[in-house]
Amino acid sequence: MTTDQLRPRARGIVAAARELLEAEGPSALSMRALAERLGIRAPSIYKHLPDKQAVESAVISAGFEELAVVLEAALDDDDPLGSLAVAYRRYARQHPHLYRLMTETPLQRERPASGAEDRARRPTLRAVRDDPDLAGALWGFVHGLTILELNDRFPPDADLDAAWACGLDAFRARLR
């Protein structure tokens, strides 16, 4: 179910969950904190969404939908591979807590909105001419560099832009 398919009150709960997540991180996303943010009692949330996983799944689905829009727009460039990587990195840096929620735990594929994950994956497939193996490698590359950057795991003197350029050049060479 997409966020648009939720009832208005459930959409409001999901929006508040997203705000809480973005402000304080995944560990702060509890039903109690969400209820406080909404000015209601926690049990009231359960009238609209069955559990915390449903809230998180709705937030993740919305994130996949947003990311898909960003990545789809990136493909309209002369260098779709480079633009896709830049857009992916920018999205994750702008929404680090959401990005982590979307990518750091096993995804219960039956929970997010039907098609949301696939829609977010399609631009990567298109950027590599529908080669699923190369798309998987590209996602592994962009996700790996992204999460390492978000977690501040590169040495202080590392040139992240050079690392991105080197990797993308290897993918471009493979596509030639």
Sequence and secondary structure as in RCSB ss.txt:
>XXXX:A:sequence
MTTDQLRPRARGIVAAARELLEAEGPSALSMRALAERLGIRAPSIYKHLPDKQAVESAVISAGFEELAVVLEAAL
DDDDPLGSLAVAYRRYARQHPHLYRLMTETPLQRERPASGAEDRARRPTLRAVRDDPDLAGALWGFVHGLTILEL
NDRFPPDADLDAAWACGLDAFRARLR
>XXXX:A:secstr
  GGGS HHHHHHHHHHHHHHHHH GGG  HHHHHHHHTS HHHHTTTSSSHHHHHHHHHHHHHHHHHHHHHHHT
TSSSHHHHHHHHHHHHHHHSHHHHHHHHSS   TTSS TTHHHHHHHHHHHHTTT HHHHHHHHHHHHHHHHHHH
TT S TT  HHHHHHHHHHHHHHHH 
